Amino acid sequence: MQLLCYMRSGFSARSAGVLTRESEVLGMIQESKPRSSISSVQSGLSCEVSSMAGRRALKAVLIDLSGTLHIEDIAVPGAQDALNRLRQASVAVKFVTNTTKESKRNLLERLQRLNFDLQEKEIFTSLSAARSLLEQKQHRPLLLVEDSALEDFTGINTSEPNAVVVGLAPDHFNYQTLNKAFRMILDGAPLIAIHKARYYKRKDGLALGPGPFVTGLEYATDCKATVVGKPEKTFFKQALSDLGCSPSEAVMIGDDARDDVGGAQNAGMLGILVRTGKYREGDESKINPPPHLTCDSFPDAVEHILTNLL
């Protein structure tokens, strides 16, 4: 299978070799790729690269999880080996996710079952950011998250709630629960969105994220939610805080043009968009500036980093 590369600057990618994939799995995790305006430059890395003027030497790589490394219990082909190659380079690696379907511990166990080499301390989640805000403000939340994620809020007082926290909670997004949240917000409770993703990728296709439900509560109550996860600048800066580098020395890899790439670039990082997971044709044109790089998958992104950014 030939992969194509097209450029917007004189910054050229070197040959990355042809990647082989299992067509059945890739067909499920990868949406159709834009090809109409692409000219064949070389076989190997499939990418679109923007300018890197004024960048510092790369010190850290932030990596999204769901849709970038895996979809539920299926890994993106070649992602484990690519991560191992990246770890051998002189960069720090951290995993940043808006996933609110499960606790950090459950997420770690899922990834380790898929043979990914990572540790719990390397994962920074929007659940962690939400917990920090609740502790800082001493809120007692009504938690609209899946039961499997409640573990990450252990010790937080939820009696007589005075704040509404919304994550991805398919089992709780019913009229009765949302109406309770609506009334609390009308009575003055702050609305906290763990994130506002429009949708995400499951094995059976795209599915609604928490964003539409948060937006519905905002509309009904005429208030604005505080968002703690991606694409907020504070989320990315918190993720980098213990890595000893600035945003200008980091790159983010993800499948969400707005939340992963756009958020990272607004925070001062480079953003690499992958055409797996929730990616849909034309997503790269939905943000300004466009992604530094758009490529087929995580292994391609790693190849670009190892070849051109180090």
Secondary structure, 3 states (H helix, E strand, C coil): CCCCEEECCCCCCCCCCCCCCCHHHHHHHCCCCCCCCCCCCCCCCCEEECCCCCCCCCCEEEECCECCCEECCEECCCHHHHHHHHHCCCCEEEEEECCCCCCHHHHHHHHHHCCCCCCHHHEEEHHHHHHHHHHHHCCCEEEECCHHHHHHHCCCCCCCCCEEEECCCCCCCCHHHHHHHHHHHHCCCCEEECCCCCEEEECCEEEECCHHHHHHHHHHHCCCCEECCCCCHHHHHHHHCCCCCCHHHEEEEECCHHHHHHHHHHCCCEEEEECCCCCCCCHHHHCCCCCCEEECCHHHHHHHHHHHHC
